[in-house]
Amino acid sequence: MSERFLVTGALGCIGSWAVKRLLGEGVAVSTYDLPGSRHRLELILDDAQLAKLNMISGDVTDFEQFEKAVVDNGITHILHLAALQVPFVRADPVRGMRVNAVGTTILFETARRHAAQVQGIAYASSAGVYGPPERYPTGPLANDAPHDPTNLYGVTKQANEGTARIYWLESKVRSVGIRPYVVYGPGRDQGMTSTPTKAMLAAAVGRPYKISFGGTVVYHHADDAAEMFIRAARSLQPGAEVYNLGGNTASMGQIVAAIDAAAPDMAGKITFEPIQLATPTEIDESMLVRALGPSRWRPLVDGVRQTIEHFRQASAAGKVSVDQILAT
């Protein structure tokens, strides 16, 4: 059976990059999202690529609607990236639980019912399942480190990992979960850790900007993260393993230095709050590498430079709403 991918959350950042990668391979791609802005897809894809998409308007919390989309479109692989992020779960906890936890359960139940058709699932967990750095030994955070989420968003992701495990134990629905940390790159314009990317946008258009946090964290360019999710969906490994996603460990000072190098005229105009996020500062991705093969993380200075250049071109073409993004 030829591959037919369904990407939930394709209107989001990683989802848009995953769509671009799959279309570049000539894979049939359907997207599944509530009606909303296509601005991230339009920022990342060209018109010819957009025309190839089968865009389905649907709610991940609607069981019948989601199942119909999978069956009617002969979906063989699912990238499940649809979720409400930290601020939105905090603002509406009930809706956050419904979208993040119930929506994921609907996906797994659909896969169970159509096991002969759905071959692979990759879903987004999060480094948010972990607790603050002082909770763990020094050094890279182990893949099996204890969960200790500090917000309801992290709780929903912890629940999803448990759901995946039970669907494997009881029904042999195989899946791979991936825990991203801080994603950056074109299309990353919302969420608690989006401000480094917003700073890159600000630098691209010559505006000062203050990043909302500091400290040291692990960064992944959205395109590189998308590649790992696609590889995970295709891996067809038995079980319901979940893996930490590696990347570039960097201080916010290094991020700002990379921005200054790509936009020298903005030196001193991009600043940050000296606040460390309440999550570990290093990640051990060795289990993911053993399972999926070597990761290919672009150097941070290259990723930042490419992001700023992408934003410059998009701004000149009128494809990015600078005022709206920087105001949020």
Secondary structure, 3 states (H helix, E strand, C coil): CCCEEEEECCCCHHHHHHHHHHHHCCCEEEEEECCCCCHHHHHHCCHHHHHHCEEEECCCCCHHHHHHHHHHCCCCEEEECCCCCHHHHHHCHHHHHHHHHHHHHHHHHHHHHCCCCCCEEEEECCHHHCCCHHHCCCCCECCCCCCCCCCHHHHHHHHHHHHHHHHHHHHCCCEEEEECCEEECCCCCCCCCCHHHHHHHHHHCCCCEEECCECEEEEEEHHHHHHHHHHHHHCCCCCEEEEECCCEEEEHHHHHHHHHHHCHHHCCCEEECCCECCCCCCECCHHHHHHHCCCCCCCHHHHHHHHHHHHHHHHHCCCCCHHHHHHC
